[in-house]
Amino acid sequence: MGAGGARAGSGRPKHSGKYREPTQPLRVPKSLISHIKSLLECHKENLDEDLTAGSLADEPLFRLKPAQRRALPLFGHSVAAGHPQRVEDHISESIDLNEYVATSVDHTFLLGVQGDSMRDAGIQDGDLLVVDSKGKAKPRSIVIAVVNGELTVKRLMTTKDGRLQLKPENPDFSVLTITDEMSFQILGVVSFVLHTL
């Protein structure tokens, strides 16, 4: 009887899973699991049958689809934050909020916030972030990053010796310095924050 081990040709063919590329575990809050699963399903529906391994590297996780776009009326006056102004009731144009908040709709995705580590930057628990996956991450940009498999939103900083740091905007949280031993990737730059009043 021969020894155990892998048999030639056995197992699932490489890159034949539903995303057709290598996958990696990612820790997310339990309350967001159903949302992320549905967003991944939307992303999977957009895949072309001929995609090859690695071709999704520059694609957003979930983007705004053309079918989801709708223009809203824009009044011809700005609202006064000081003394009240007389307002004439007319609409000057219509705008598509997707185009207003997205530099490139095809490279923009939305992500919910859980926690208050970015409270002092105006990002609150329960907010919705508009993220540009093609945005250039510069020092002081607020970014979506994956660190050792965990998703986070923080301000990108650099030390005097050139090392990257993820800085919270809440003194109750600590700055994280990125080291060579860490798995680290920036998914995009936050361009807008949406929250209810």
C-alpha positions in Angstrom: 0.0 0.0 0.0 1.4 3.4 -1.0 2.0 6.4 1.3 -0.6 9.1 1.5 -0.3 12.6 -0.1 -1.5 14.7 -2.9 -2.4 12.8 -6.1 -1.7 14.3 -9.5 -4.7 16.0 -11.0 -6.8 15.8 -7.8 -8.5 18.7 -6.1 -10.1 21.8 -7.4 -8.3 23.4 -10.4 -6.3 26.5 -9.5 -8.3 29.8 -9.8 -11.6 27.9 -10.4 -13.4 29.3 -7.3 -16.2 31.8 -7.7 -13.8 34.7 -7.7 -11.2 33.0 -10.0 -8.2 34.3 -8.1 -6.5 33.6 -4.7 -8.5 34.6 -1.7 -7.4 35.7 1.8 -9.2 35.7 5.2 -10.5 39.1 6.3 -11.8 40.0 9.7 -14.9 42.1 9.6 -17.5 43.1 12.3 -20.3 40.6 12.6 -22.9 43.2 11.9 -21.4 43.8 8.4 -21.1 40.2 7.3 -24.4 40.1 5.4 -23.7 43.4 3.7 -20.2 42.4 2.6 -21.6 39.0 1.3 -24.2 40.8 -0.8 -21.6 43.2 -2.1 -19.3 40.4 -3.1 -22.3 38.8 -4.9 -22.8 42.0 -6.8 -19.1 42.1 -7.7 -19.2 38.4 -8.8 -22.2 39.1 -11.1 -20.1 41.8 -12.9 -17.2 39.3 -13.7 -16.5 38.5 -17.3 -16.3 34.8 -18.1 -12.8 35.2 -19.5 -11.2 36.9 -16.5 -7.9 35.3 -15.6 -6.1 35.1 -12.3 -5.0 38.5 -11.0 -7.0 40.5 -13.4 -9.3 41.8 -10.6 -6.4 43.4 -8.7 -7.3 46.9 -10.0 -11.1 46.5 -9.7 -13.2 47.9 -6.9 -14.8 45.5 -4.5 -18.2 46.9 -5.2 -19.0 49.8 -7.4 -22.0 52.0 -8.2 -23.8 50.5 -11.2 -25.2 52.7 -14.0 -28.7 51.4 -13.1 -28.4 52.8 -9.7 -27.8 56.4 -10.9 -30.5 59.0 -10.9 -30.3 62.8 -11.3 -31.7 64.9 -8.4 -32.8 68.6 -8.8 -30.3 71.3 -7.8 -31.7 74.6 -6.7 -30.1 77.7 -8.1 -29.4 79.2 -4.6 -27.0 78.1 -1.9 -28.5 78.0 1.6 -27.3 80.8 4.1 -25.5 79.6 7.1 -25.6 83.1 8.5 -28.4 85.6 8.0 -31.5 84.3 6.1 -31.8 85.2 2.4 -34.8 85.6 0.1 -35.1 82.5 -2.1 -36.7 82.1 -5.5 -38.2 78.7 -6.0 -36.5 77.5 -9.1 -34.2 74.6 -10.1 -31.1 75.5 -12.1 -30.1 72.0 -13.1 -30.1 68.3 -12.1 -27.1 66.5 -10.8 -26.3 62.8 -10.5 -25.0 62.2 -6.9 -22.8 59.4 -8.2 -21.0 61.8 -10.5 -20.9 64.5 -7.8 -19.2 62.3 -5.2 -17.2 60.0 -7.5 -14.2 61.2 -9.6 -14.7 57.9 -11.5 -17.9 56.0 -10.8 -16.3 52.8 -12.1 -13.6 53.1 -9.4 -15.7 54.2 -6.5 -17.1 52.0 -3.8 -19.1 52.5 -0.6 -18.2 51.2 2.9 -20.0 51.4 6.2 -18.2 52.5 9.4 -18.3 50.8 12.7 -16.6 52.4 15.7 -15.5 55.9 16.6 -11.7 55.9 16.1 -12.1 58.6 13.4 -14.6 60.7 15.3 -12.6 63.9 15.3 -12.3 63.8 11.5 -16.1 63.9 11.3 -16.4 60.1 10.6 -19.0 58.6 13.0 -20.2 55.1 13.8 -22.8 54.1 11.2 -21.6 56.6 8.5 -21.2 55.5 4.9 -17.8 56.3 3.3 -17.4 57.0 -0.4 -14.0 55.6 -1.4 -11.9 56.1 -4.5 -10.0 53.0 -5.3 -7.9 54.9 -7.8 -7.2 57.8 -5.5 -3.6 58.7 -4.7 -2.9 58.0 -1.1 -0.8 60.9 0.2 0.3 61.8 3.7 -2.7 63.0 5.7 -5.2 61.3 3.3 -7.9 59.2 5.0 -7.6 55.7 3.6 -9.2 52.3 3.7 -6.5 49.8 4.5 -6.1 46.1 5.2 -3.6 45.3 7.9 -2.9 41.6 8.7 -6.3 40.7 7.2 -8.3 43.4 9.1 -10.1 46.3 7.4 -9.7 49.7 8.9 -10.2 53.4 8.1 -7.4 55.8 9.4 -5.4 58.8 8.4 -2.2 57.9 6.5 1.0 59.5 8.0 4.7 59.1 7.5 7.5 59.1 10.2 10.7 61.1 9.8 12.5 58.0 8.7 9.8 57.3 6.0 7.8 54.6 7.7 4.0 54.6 7.1 1.6 55.0 10.0 -2.1 54.7 10.4 -3.3 57.5 12.7 -6.8 57.4 14.4 -8.6 60.7 14.9 -9.6 59.9 18.5 -7.1 60.2 21.4 -8.5 56.9 22.9 -6.9 54.9 20.1 -3.2 54.4 19.3 -1.2 55.1 16.2 -0.2 52.0 14.2 3.3 52.0 12.6 3.5 49.6 9.6 6.4 47.2 9.7 7.9 44.8 7.1 6.4 41.9 9.0 2.8 43.1 8.5 0.5 42.4 5.6 -0.6 45.8 4.4 -2.6 47.1 1.5 -4.5 50.4 0.8 -7.8 49.8 -0.9 -8.6 53.4 -1.6 -8.9 57.0 -0.4 -12.0 58.3 1.4 -13.4 61.2 -0.6 -16.8 61.8 1.1 -18.5 60.9 4.3 -22.3 60.4 4.4 -24.2 60.4 7.6 -27.7 61.2 8.8 -28.5 64.1 11.1 
